[in-house]
């Protein structure tokens, strides 16, 4: 990567870091990225509203290869001293999406100047953190007849700048589940006059291990209690409604669907017994992220060609990633660049993206953009 392009990418990363925006609110971020590409490159720009992509066309007989980046931030305060610290209280790039976006910008600069063996699509996606960004952008696969798609994430706990990937499932499927119970309030001295959902919620919590440990499950299944909300600080009132919030998660989507069905069935029967009304809502829904074998092989080949250390991940990550929507529609793979085994974890106050990983990400993308199936 040219030093000038690296410098521009790093400077833009710092600028993005100072102006974090949350999922589906990334209006300034998107416009800044589009403006940069329009000012600095001759790439075609396709504006799709919440998201956009840039295009380098090598020829009709070439592969169509897409590369995806995300650019949303987290609802966290900047808690460390940085020259490029967030200027917006309660919002910060504590997952490194500023670095991912800067990597894509550096990659676009390089391809614009040097060309590529294949038609190259630079996909800028919003709202990865809430799981609804990729689903907004997935039409790109069909519209541009994408043959392959790649993405990466910086990752703490992996050796510094090591490239890592695995075949098959690399991130668990998950969703946020809210169970809302409606009963009737009563005086706390006479709770039998109403229907308090507290006991029903307790029974659901106690039943969860039985659903996550079924022999039919093909991999790890989890149901994590996130919040229990029943009543208020009114000691004279037996409450008449309450919520149980869970994150349900599984290695395989079929196990996640089975867990959801089992919990819903159990809760409905319980609600009937307890004379309660019940409803279910879902949010932050992520598919499993599945890596195709041939594309993992290309990632390995790219790393070796660049002299980068490559490691095969032994286990899928329990955390979710919406990149899986793309690999349901075309071949592709998601890989990782190590921040260091002792580096602060993403989504923590001490974390900041390591600028040096921009260079590694750009070189990996360039190598993949220039691979052919011949």
Residue pairs with C-beta under 8 A, 6 or more apart in sequence:
1 106
1 110
1 359
1 362
1 363
1 366
2 109
2 110
2 113
5 106
5 109
5 110
5 113
5 362
6 106
6 358
6 359
6 362
8 40
8 105
8 106
8 109
9 102
9 103
9 105
9 106
9 109
9 358
9 362
10 102
10 355
10 358
12 32
12 36
12 101
12 102
12 105
13 84
13 98
13 99
13 101
13 102
13 353
13 355
13 358
14 83
14 84
15 32
15 84
16 29
16 32
16 71
16 93
16 98
16 101
16 102
17 82
17 84
17 85
17 86
17 92
17 93
17 98
17 352
17 353
18 84
18 85
18 86
18 87
19 28
19 29
19 32
19 86
19 87
19 88
20 73
20 74
20 86
20 88
20 91
20 92
20 93
20 98
21 27
21 28
21 29
21 72
21 73
21 91
22 72
22 73
22 74
22 75
22 91
22 129
23 72
23 126
23 127
23 128
23 129
23 130
23 132
23 133
24 50
24 72
24 126
24 127
24 130
24 132
24 133
25 72
26 50
26 71
26 72
26 126
26 127
29 71
29 72
29 101
30 50
30 51
30 52
30 71
30 124
30 126
33 52
33 71
33 101
33 105
33 124
34 45
34 47
34 52
36 105
37 43
37 45
37 54
37 105
37 108
37 122
38 45
40 109
40 112
41 54
41 108
41 109
41 112
42 112
43 54
43 55
43 56
43 108
43 111
43 112
43 122
44 54
44 55
44 56
44 57
45 52
45 53
45 54
45 55
46 52
46 53
46 54
46 55
48 137
50 126
50 127
50 136
51 123
51 124
51 125
51 126
51 133
51 136
51 137
52 124
53 66
53 121
53 122
53 123
53 124
53 137
53 140
54 108
54 121
54 122
54 124
55 119
55 120
55 121
55 122
55 144
56 108
56 111
56 112
56 115
56 116
56 119
56 120
56 122
57 119
58 115
58 116
58 117
58 118
58 119
58 120
59 119
62 117
62 118
62 119
63 118
63 119
63 147
63 148
63 372
63 373
64 118
64 119
64 121
64 144
64 145
64 146
64 147
64 148
65 118
65 119
65 120
65 121
65 146
65 147
65 148
65 149
65 150
65 368
65 369
66 120
66 121
66 122
66 123
66 140
66 141
66 144
66 146
66 148
66 149
66 150
66 326
66 332
67 104
67 107
67 120
67 121
67 122
67 123
67 149
67 150
67 151
67 365
67 368
67 369
68 123
68 125
68 134
68 137
68 149
68 150
68 151
68 323
68 326
69 97
69 100
69 101
69 103
69 104
69 122
69 123
69 124
69 125
69 151
70 97
70 100
70 101
70 125
70 126
70 127
70 128
70 133
71 97
71 98
71 100
71 101
71 124
71 125
71 126
72 97
72 126
72 127
72 128
72 129
72 130
72 133
73 86
73 91
73 92
73 93
73 94
73 95
73 97
73 98
73 129
74 91
74 92
74 93
74 94
74 95
74 129
74 347
75 90
75 91
76 90
76 91
76 92
76 94
76 347
76 349
77 86
77 89
77 90
77 92
77 349
78 85
78 86
78 92
79 349
79 350
80 349
80 350
80 352
82 352
86 92
86 93
93 99
93 353
94 346
94 347
94 348
94 349
94 351
95 129
95 346
95 347
95 351
96 153
96 154
96 346
96 351
96 353
97 128
98 353
99 154
99 353
99 354
99 355
99 357
99 358
100 152
100 153
100 154
100 361
101 124
102 358
103 152
103 357
103 358
103 361
103 362
103 365
104 122
104 124
104 365
106 358
106 359
106 361
106 362
107 122
107 361
107 362
107 365
107 366
107 369
108 122
110 362
110 366
111 120
111 366
111 369
114 366
116 366
116 369
116 370
117 369
117 370
117 371
117 372
118 369
118 370
118 371
118 372
120 369
121 140
121 144
121 146
123 137
123 140
123 149
125 133
125 134
125 136
125 137
126 133
126 136
127 133
127 136
128 134
128 321
128 322
130 283
130 284
131 175
131 284
131 285
131 286
131 320
131 322
132 285
132 322
133 322
134 322
134 323
134 324
134 325
134 326
135 322
135 325
138 325
138 326
138 329
140 146
141 149
141 326
141 329
141 330
142 329
146 329
146 330
147 330
147 331
148 295
148 298
148 330
148 331
148 332
149 326
149 327
149 330
149 331
149 332
150 295
150 299
150 332
150 333
150 334
150 335
150 365
150 368
151 323
151 326
151 332
151 334
151 335
152 334
152 335
152 336
152 337
152 361
152 364
153 321
153 334
153 336
153 337
154 336
154 337
154 338
154 339
154 346
154 353
154 354
154 357
155 164
155 336
155 337
155 338
155 339
155 346
156 338
156 339
156 340
156 341
156 343
156 344
156 345
156 346
156 351
157 338
157 339
157 341
157 343
157 345
158 164
158 311
158 336
158 337
158 338
158 339
158 340
158 341
159 309
159 311
159 338
159 340
159 341
160 338
160 339
160 340
160 341
160 343
161 308
161 309
161 337
161 338
161 356
161 357
161 360
162 308
162 309
162 310
162 311
162 337
162 338
163 299
163 302
163 303
163 308
163 309
163 310
163 311
163 335
163 336
163 337
163 338
163 360
163 364
164 310
164 311
164 312
164 313
164 335
164 336
164 337
164 338
165 291
165 296
165 299
165 300
165 310
165 312
165 313
165 333
165 334
165 335
165 336
166 291
166 296
166 312
166 313
166 314
166 315
166 316
167 291
167 292
167 293
167 296
168 290
168 291
168 293
168 316
169 219
169 251
169 252
169 288
169 289
169 290
169 291
169 316
170 289
170 290
170 291
170 313
170 316
170 317
170 321
170 333
170 334
171 286
171 288
171 289
171 316
171 317
171 319
171 320
171 321
171 323
171 324
171 334
172 220
172 222
172 249
172 250
172 251
172 286
172 288
172 316
172 317
172 318
172 319
172 320
173 249
173 250
173 251
173 252
173 253
173 256
173 286
173 287
173 288
173 320
173 324
174 247
174 248
174 249
174 250
174 256
174 284
174 285
174 286
174 320
175 247
175 248
175 256
175 260
175 282
175 283
175 284
175 285
175 286
176 226
176 245
176 246
176 247
176 282
176 283
176 284
176 285
177 245
177 246
177 247
177 248
177 260
177 263
177 280
177 281
177 282
178 243
178 244
178 245
178 246
178 280
178 281
178 282
178 283
179 201
179 204
179 243
179 244
179 245
179 246
179 263
179 267
179 278
179 279
179 280
180 241
180 242
180 243
180 278
180 279
180 280
180 281
181 197
181 200
181 201
181 241
181 242
181 243
181 244
181 271
181 276
181 277
181 278
182 197
182 240
182 241
182 276
182 277
182 278
182 279
183 194
183 195
183 196
183 197
183 239
183 240
183 241
183 274
183 275
183 276
183 277
184 194
184 195
184 240
185 194
185 196
185 237
185 238
185 239
185 240
186 192
186 193
186 194
186 196
186 237
186 238
186 240
187 193
187 236
187 237
187 238
188 235
188 236
188 237
188 238
189 236
190 238
191 238
194 238
194 240
195 240
195 274
195 275
195 276
196 230
196 231
196 238
196 239
196 240
197 230
197 239
197 240
197 241
197 242
197 274
197 276
198 230
198 231
198 239
198 242
199 274
200 270
200 271
200 274
200 276
201 228
201 230
201 242
201 244
203 270
204 244
204 263
204 266
204 267
204 270
205 225
205 228
205 244
207 266
208 223
208 225
208 246
208 263
211 221
211 223
211 259
211 262
211 263
211 266
212 221
212 222
212 223
212 259
213 221
214 221
214 258
214 262
216 255
216 258
217 250
217 252
217 255
217 258
218 251
218 252
218 254
218 255
219 250
219 251
219 252
219 255
219 316
220 250
220 251
220 318
221 249
221 250
221 251
221 255
221 256
221 259
222 247
222 248
222 249
222 250
222 318
223 246
223 247
223 248
223 249
223 259
223 263
224 246
224 247
224 248
224 249
225 244
225 245
225 246
226 245
226 246
226 247
227 243
227 244
227 245
228 242
228 243
228 244
228 245
229 242
229 243
229 245
230 239
230 241
230 242
230 243
231 237
231 238
231 239
231 242
232 239
246 263
247 284
248 256
248 259
248 260
248 263
249 256
249 318
249 320
250 256
250 259
250 288
251 288
251 316
252 288
253 287
253 288
256 288
264 280
267 278
267 280
268 278
270 276
271 277
271 278
286 320
286 321
286 322
286 324
287 322
287 324
287 325
287 328
288 324
289 320
289 321
289 322
289 323
289 324
289 327
289 334
290 324
290 327
290 328
291 327
291 332
291 333
291 334
292 327
292 331
292 332
292 333
294 331
295 331
295 332
295 333
296 333
296 335
298 333
298 368
298 371
299 310
299 333
299 335
299 364
299 368
300 310
301 367
301 371
302 364
302 367
302 368
302 371
303 309
303 310
303 364
304 310
305 367
306 363
306 364
306 367
308 360
308 363
308 364
313 336
321 334
323 332
323 334
326 332
327 333
327 334
335 364
337 357
337 360
337 361
337 364
339 354
339 357
340 354
343 351
343 354
344 350
344 351
344 352
345 351
